[in-house]
């Protein structure tokens, strides 16, 4: 239950490419936090003149209290990276904290020369292969925005599988089954690297 947690606010940064569903994932996670019992959430997409494939970011604040400020997340507790190739972009790698942070990367295998500090908790999940296996595609591209929710649940403990399933069923009804399966597979296949 959120009331039993030590922290008041949890700040999350999403790094994705246009078309991967990063902003949708951020909004869904906000809904899931409400279902989980958090008092307030704030989802902040940062959108410019990006196009499909361009790097984008979104921010989410989940709180046990009313949120009274609107600002980008600068010191995230959790960073979610939808595409490991984003780790090669200096503005993104420089925005990831060097300590006191959990970083979740969609990758089958992540090279140790990834540019991330060894003082963080680094996790991977095979979101692309899960999406491909379940035919979660949009215009020929795998959607990892749903599998990442299962990995987030496993790494953070902030939203339960029950809350995720509830929101997905509310959003897509009977068509949510593949999405729920993607969440379950991702939850099970998330691994801590260091």
Buried (B, 14 or more C-beta within 10 A) or exposed (E): EBEEEEEEBBBBBBBBBBBBBBBBBBBBBBBBBBBBEBBBBBBBBBEEEBEEEEBBBBBBBBBBEEBEEEEBBEEBBBBBBBBBEBBEEEEBBEBBBEEEBBBBBBBEEBEEEBEBBEEBBBBBBBBBBBBBBBEBEEEEBBBBBBBBBBBBBBBBEBBBBEBBBBBBBEEBEEEBEBBBBBBBBBBEBBBEBE
